[in-house]
Amino acid sequence: MMMPAYVQAFHITREQFDKANLKYTYFIIEHQSAPCYEPQDFADQEMAEPYNADIIYTFDNDVINDYYLGIDYPFMNEYQYLEALEAGTYQTRTTKWVDVDEMEAEILAKYGSLD
């Protein structure tokens, strides 16, 4: 994954990253769907995943690869996933949905502002 290398190369602080990631989460909500951590249902669902700063800032390739590459998706896209749900042949595995209000509150508590 390139994000840890990008963070290191450009000396991006955790505060800068967290605030930018919140803005990215707003973008996901506006242009994709409900943001989630650890998508489990279909490969395209990764597009709705904000970065997990706790994982990225470990800078441990094994931890990062396990988190981001250790998923065996049963479907490639949302269409296949929704079709299986409708047919009753699949039960949603993704359970870690992003609570944006909680994300904002954590950033405010840690850094004092969202900007």
C-alpha positions as CSV (number, residue, x, y, z in Angstrom):
1,M,0.0,0.0,0.0
2,M,1.3,3.4,-1.0
3,M,-0.3,5.5,1.7
4,P,2.3,4.8,4.5
5,A,5.1,5.7,2.0
6,Y,3.3,8.9,1.0
7,V,2.8,9.9,4.7
8,Q,6.5,9.4,5.4
9,A,7.7,11.0,2.2
10,F,5.7,14.2,2.7
11,H,6.0,14.2,6.5
12,I,2.2,14.2,7.1
13,T,1.4,14.5,10.7
14,R,-1.3,12.3,12.3
15,E,-3.3,15.4,12.9
16,Q,-3.1,16.5,9.2
17,F,-4.0,12.9,8.2
18,D,-6.9,12.6,10.5
19,K,-8.5,15.8,9.4
20,A,-8.0,15.0,5.7
21,N,-9.4,11.6,6.2
22,L,-12.5,13.2,7.7
23,K,-12.9,15.3,4.6
24,Y,-12.4,12.1,2.5
25,T,-15.2,10.5,4.6
26,Y,-17.5,13.4,3.7
27,F,-16.6,12.8,0.1
28,I,-17.5,9.1,0.3
29,I,-20.9,10.0,1.8
30,E,-21.6,12.5,-0.9
31,H,-20.4,10.4,-3.9
32,Q,-20.4,6.8,-2.9
33,S,-22.4,5.3,-0.1
34,A,-22.1,4.7,3.6
35,P,-18.5,4.7,4.7
36,C,-17.2,1.6,6.4
37,Y,-14.1,0.1,7.9
38,E,-13.0,-3.4,7.0
39,P,-15.4,-4.0,4.1
40,Q,-16.2,-7.7,3.8
41,D,-18.9,-8.0,1.2
42,F,-17.6,-7.0,-2.2
43,A,-14.4,-5.7,-3.7
44,D,-15.8,-2.4,-4.9
45,Q,-16.9,-1.7,-1.4
46,E,-13.3,-0.6,-0.7
47,M,-14.2,2.6,-2.5
48,A,-16.3,3.5,0.6
49,E,-13.5,2.9,3.1
50,P,-11.8,5.8,4.8
51,Y,-8.2,5.1,5.7
52,N,-7.5,3.5,9.0
53,A,-4.9,5.8,10.5
54,D,-4.2,3.5,13.4
55,I,-3.1,0.8,10.9
56,I,-1.3,3.1,8.5
57,Y,0.7,4.9,11.2
58,T,2.1,1.6,12.5
59,F,4.3,1.6,9.3
60,D,4.4,-2.1,9.7
61,N,3.9,-3.7,6.3
62,D,2.7,-7.0,7.8
63,V,0.0,-5.3,9.8
64,I,-1.0,-3.1,6.9
65,N,-1.1,-5.9,4.3
66,D,-3.1,-8.1,6.7
67,Y,-5.6,-5.4,7.2
68,Y,-5.9,-4.2,3.6
69,L,-5.2,-7.4,1.7
70,G,-6.4,-10.1,4.0
71,I,-10.0,-10.1,2.8
72,D,-11.6,-12.8,0.6
73,Y,-14.6,-11.0,-1.0
74,P,-17.5,-13.2,-2.0
75,F,-18.6,-10.7,-4.6
76,M,-16.8,-8.4,-7.0
77,N,-19.4,-5.6,-7.1
78,E,-22.4,-4.2,-5.4
79,Y,-24.8,-5.5,-8.1
80,Q,-23.8,-9.2,-7.3
81,Y,-24.0,-8.5,-3.6
82,L,-27.5,-6.9,-3.7
83,E,-28.7,-9.7,-6.0
84,A,-27.5,-12.3,-3.4
85,L,-29.2,-10.3,-0.6
86,E,-32.5,-10.2,-2.5
87,A,-32.3,-13.9,-3.2
88,G,-31.7,-14.6,0.5
89,T,-28.5,-16.5,-0.2
90,Y,-26.2,-14.1,1.6
91,Q,-26.0,-12.3,4.9
92,T,-24.0,-9.0,5.1
93,R,-20.6,-9.5,6.7
94,T,-19.5,-5.8,6.9
95,T,-20.3,-4.6,10.4
96,K,-17.9,-1.7,11.0
97,W,-19.7,1.3,9.7
98,V,-18.2,4.8,10.2
99,D,-20.0,7.0,12.6
100,V,-19.1,10.4,11.2
101,D,-20.3,12.3,14.3
102,E,-18.0,10.1,16.4
103,M,-15.1,10.7,14.0
104,E,-15.7,14.5,14.3
105,A,-15.9,14.3,18.1
106,E,-12.6,12.4,18.3
107,I,-10.8,14.9,16.1
108,L,-12.2,17.8,18.1
109,A,-11.2,16.2,21.3
110,K,-7.7,15.4,20.1
111,Y,-6.9,18.5,18.1
112,G,-9.4,21.2,19.1
113,S,-10.7,21.9,15.6
114,L,-11.8,20.2,12.4
115,D,-9.7,22.5,10.1
